[in-house]
Amino acid sequence: MTQRLHLVFGGELVDSQRHEFADPSAIHVVGVFPDYRSAHAAWAAEAQRTVDSAQTRYFIAHLHRLHDESSETSPTGELGA
């Protein structure tokens, strides 16, 4: 079974309509989670905690979708099969 890791991170954006961080060195890494359900719970908690800051956004990155250049097939390729 392929592992499906997810990264939850966020911070203050330059503009709430774009995905550009105001200060990339201040990005808050919440953590890496073993499944989408736990990543979503962590994302929701951080989003709720920062609800009063219109410029602050949190994201879930699907790490299992990253492409491994050294391999003929990657987890992303497996998803499309």
RANOR-V847353 format. One record per helix or strand of 2 or more residues. SS is the DSSP state (helix for helix, strand for strand). FROM is the first residue (numbers start at 0). LEN is the number of residues. If there is no record, write none. Layout:
ss:SS from:FROM len:LEN
ss:SS from:FROM len:LEN
This chain:
ss:strand from:5 len:8
ss:helix from:23 len:3
ss:strand from:27 len:6
ss:helix from:35 len:14
ss:strand from:55 len:7
ss:helix from:62 len:3
ss:helix from:74 len:6
